Amino acid sequence: SQATDISTTSYISGWNSTPAPNTSWSDSNKTANDPCPNGYRLPTYTEWRGVLANNTITRTGDWSGTGYGNAIKIGDNLLLPATGYRFPGDGTLNPRNVGYYWSSTYSGGNYGGALYFDQNTQAVYDTDMPRGINIRCIAQ
């Protein structure tokens, strides 16, 4: 549950590390596994790359990983908190000094495209789908 996610950094009992089918987050077809409401979708791998390439990037926070103050600001209007991620095996929280945001792009096997950033870098690359990371829905 969301309350468990916020209140604990240790493992989460019953953490499900089985990824949803690779068509779950389709841009053209809503499924029960799609995290975005009707009228919204996840950005694609290519769209996240465009966001990084075409905007000024600034950072806020001390990047110690102990709190929620770390974030990346993209352009003038998009602020993405560095909330860490949940490890695929048991849901343990990685420190909050990195940020991951899913794309809708399936990359093969158990991998999908995601925006990644830390104190010094930002990139879009493939990561393992059982990992618990953020979403940022955009209007269709």
C-alpha positions in Angstrom: 0.0 0.0 0.0 1.0 3.6 -0.4 1.1 4.1 3.4 3.6 1.2 3.7 5.7 2.6 0.9 6.1 6.0 2.6 6.6 4.7 6.2 9.2 2.0 5.7 12.6 1.8 3.9 13.1 -1.9 4.7 11.6 -4.9 2.8 7.9 -5.1 2.1 6.3 -8.4 2.9 4.6 -9.9 -0.1 6.5 -7.7 -2.6 5.5 -8.8 -6.1 8.5 -8.9 -8.4 6.7 -10.4 -11.4 6.5 -7.8 -14.2 3.2 -7.1 -15.9 3.0 -8.2 -19.6 5.0 -6.0 -21.9 1.8 -4.6 -23.5 0.4 -3.3 -20.2 1.4 0.3 -20.8 0.5 0.8 -24.4 0.1 4.3 -25.7 -2.9 3.2 -27.8 -4.8 0.7 -25.6 -5.6 1.0 -21.9 -5.3 -2.2 -19.8 -5.9 -3.0 -16.2 -2.2 -2.7 -15.5 -1.9 0.8 -17.0 -0.9 3.2 -14.2 -2.4 6.3 -15.9 -6.1 7.3 -16.0 -8.0 7.7 -19.2 -6.8 10.6 -21.3 -3.2 10.2 -19.9 -0.2 8.0 -20.7 3.4 7.5 -19.8 6.0 9.2 -22.0 7.9 7.1 -24.4 11.7 6.4 -24.2 12.1 8.9 -27.1 10.0 11.6 -25.5 12.0 11.4 -22.2 15.2 11.8 -24.3 13.6 14.9 -26.0 12.7 16.4 -22.7 16.3 16.1 -21.5 17.8 17.3 -24.8 15.6 20.4 -25.2 15.4 21.9 -21.7 17.7 23.4 -19.1 18.4 21.1 -16.2 18.8 22.3 -12.6 18.9 20.5 -9.2 17.7 21.2 -5.7 18.5 19.6 -2.4 21.5 18.2 -0.6 21.5 14.8 -2.4 22.3 13.0 0.9 19.6 10.4 0.3 18.0 10.9 3.7 15.0 13.1 2.8 12.6 14.2 0.2 14.4 17.5 -0.7 16.3 16.2 -3.7 14.9 16.9 -7.1 15.6 17.7 -10.7 14.0 20.7 -12.5 13.5 20.3 -16.2 12.8 23.6 -18.0 10.6 26.0 -16.1 7.6 23.8 -15.3 8.6 20.2 -14.5 10.0 19.2 -11.1 10.8 15.5 -10.5 11.6 14.4 -6.9 14.5 12.0 -6.4 12.5 9.4 -4.4 14.8 6.5 -4.8 13.4 3.1 -6.0 12.2 -0.2 -4.6 14.6 -3.1 -5.2 13.1 -5.8 -7.4 13.6 -8.7 -5.0 12.0 -7.5 -1.8 10.9 -3.9 -2.1 13.6 -2.4 0.0 14.0 1.3 -0.6 17.1 2.6 -2.3 18.2 6.0 -0.8 16.4 9.1 -2.1 19.4 10.4 -3.9 18.4 9.0 -7.3 15.3 9.4 -9.4 13.7 7.0 -11.9 10.6 7.6 -14.0 9.1 4.9 -16.2 8.5 5.3 -19.9 5.9 3.2 -21.8 8.7 1.7 -23.9 9.2 -2.1 -23.6 12.9 -3.0 -24.3 12.7 -6.8 -24.3 13.1 -9.5 -21.6 12.3 -7.9 -18.2 13.5 -4.4 -19.2 11.7 -1.2 -19.9 12.9 2.4 -20.7 13.2 4.9 -17.9 14.5 8.4 -17.1 17.3 8.3 -14.5 19.0 11.1 -12.7 21.2 11.6 -9.7 23.2 14.5 -8.3 25.4 14.8 -11.4 23.8 13.1 -14.4 20.6 12.4 -16.2 19.9 9.9 -18.9 17.3 7.6 -20.4 18.1 3.9 -20.5 16.7 0.4 -19.8 16.1 -0.9 -16.3 14.6 -4.1 -14.9 10.8 -4.0 -14.8 10.3 -5.6 -11.3 11.9 -2.5 -9.9 9.5 -0.2 -8.1 10.0 3.3 -9.6 7.9 6.4 -10.3 5.5 7.3 -13.0 4.7 10.7 -14.5 1.6 10.6 -16.6 1.2 13.1 -19.5 -2.0 14.1 -21.3 -2.6 12.3 -24.6 
